[in-house]
Amino acid sequence: MIIQVSPLAESRLNAMLGDRPGYLKLFYDTDGCGCDGTAVLLIVNEPDSDDIPIESGALPFLINKQQQMYFESNLRLQSENSFPSYRLTSDSMIYGSNVKVHDLRDTANSSPEPLSWFVR
C-alpha cells in the first residue's frame, strides 16, 4: 500500500507530530458515524500487533492489516492552507474531503479504549 502525501499535507502532519515520537494511522471508522464509515487519521504512540506500514516517504504511516480492504492500494493525501482537514483520494474514489487527525498519544496510556476521537 502506498500513500502519496502532498508537500503541504506533509508539512502540516510533521508539525502535528512535533518532536514527540508517534505514528500516523489510517483508520476506517464505522462506529457512531451514521453512515457506512469514514476515513480518519490517528496519531498513536506505537504500532499495534496487527498494524503494517504504508509506504509514504518520510512520514511514518500505518494501517491495521484487516482495514486494508477499505482502501485502494494507491492513495493520495492533500491539504489546503485555509482548511484544517485533509482530502484522501485514489484514482477512482474520494475517501473523504474532510479527513480529521486525532492525536491519541496523550490518551493512549490512560484508557484501554480511546473514547474521545470517534467521528460524530
Buried (B, 14 or more C-beta within 10 A) or exposed (E): BEBBBBEEBBEBBEEBBEEEEBBBBBBBBEEEEEEEBBBBBBBBBEBEEEBEEBEBEEBBBBBBEEBBEBBBEEBBBBBEEEEEBBBBBBEEEEBBEEBBBBBBBEBBEEEEEBEEBEBE
